[in-house]
Amino acid sequence: MARQEFETKVENYGVQRNRILMFGINVGQVIKGHINEITKQEQELSEQRMKICRQCPLFTDSMGGICDSKKCYNTETNELSTYPKQGSICGCHCRLQAKTTLKNAKCVLNKW
């Protein structure tokens, strides 16, 4: 195996490893959010955030409320679209009843 080929494989392994680690972190957060939702932990925080979410153009009242990934919003022009455009941010597709219970979770539009 040539040195360059070897270095490329090592680099690709590192990228894949980081993606797997990030996936593991995200899955852990998703599970924690659902546990918080079921056990009613961080209920006050969730209610405050859900109040904000319900006013958001990315919100869809499905499954208790989701940040709809089929909607994209430009905060500068207030344009809502069904596909990504320059300057727009698309919904993360999270179930908000769970995500809003996580203290470290962030809104994709930085509303909380």
N, C-alpha and C positions, 0 to 999 in steps of 0.2 A: 504494500500500500504506500503510495506516495505521501510525502509529508503534508502537502497542501490538502489532499483528500482526507487525511487523518485529522488535520486541524478543522476542516469543515465539519466532519462528523462530530468532533468534540464540541464545536460551537453549536451545532444543531441539537445535540444532546442537551446542552445547557439551556437552550431556548425552550425545548420541550419539557425539561425538568422544571423550569420556572413556571411554565404554563400549568403543569400538573400541580405544583405547590399552590399557585394562586387559585386554581379550581378547588383544591382542598380547603383553603381558607374560606372561599366564598360559600362552599357547601356547608361548612361549619356554621357560618353566619346565618345562612338560610334556615338551617335546623334550629339554631338558637332562637331566631325570630319566631318560628312556629311554636316552639316550646313556650316562649314568653307570651305569645298570643293565647295559647290554650290555658296556661296557668295564670293568666291575667297579670303578669309582671309588667312593670313600666306602663301601666294603663293610662296614667295621667299624661305622660309624654306622648303616647300613641294618640290620644284624643286631641291634644294640641296640634300635632302634626297632621292628623287626618283632616282637621278643620281647614288647614292650609291646602292639603291635597285636593279636597273636594272643589276648591275654587280654581284649580289648575287646568289649563287647556289639555294637558296630557292625561288627565284622569279619565278613566272609564269605569262606570259603576257595574262592574262584573266581578264575580267571585269576592265580594266584599270590598272591591276597589282595587284597580291595578293602574300602574303607570304604563300606559299603552305604548308598546313599541311600534305600533302601526301609525303613530302620530309623531310628528316632528314640529318643533316650535322654535321660532327665532325671537329671542328676547329683545332684540333691538328694533325689529320691525313689527313685532306681534303677529307675524304670519304663521299660520298653522297649516301644515301640509301632511300628506300621507306618504311622503318619501323624503329622504334626507336631501337638504339643499345646503348650499354654502351658508354658514353661520347659524344653522339650525341644530337643535339637540333633540334626539329622539328619546322616547320613553324607555325605561330600563326593563319593563315587563315584570316588575316585582309585584307580588301581592302585598299591598300596602298595609293591611291589617297586621302582617307579620313584620315587615321592614321597619315600620314606624316605632316598634318596640325596642329597636336596637339603638343604644346611646351613640354609638360611633357611626351609624349609617348616615349617609348623605343623600340629599335630594339631587337628582341630575341637573336641576335648574338652580341649585343652591338656595332654595327657599327655606331650608332647615338643615 
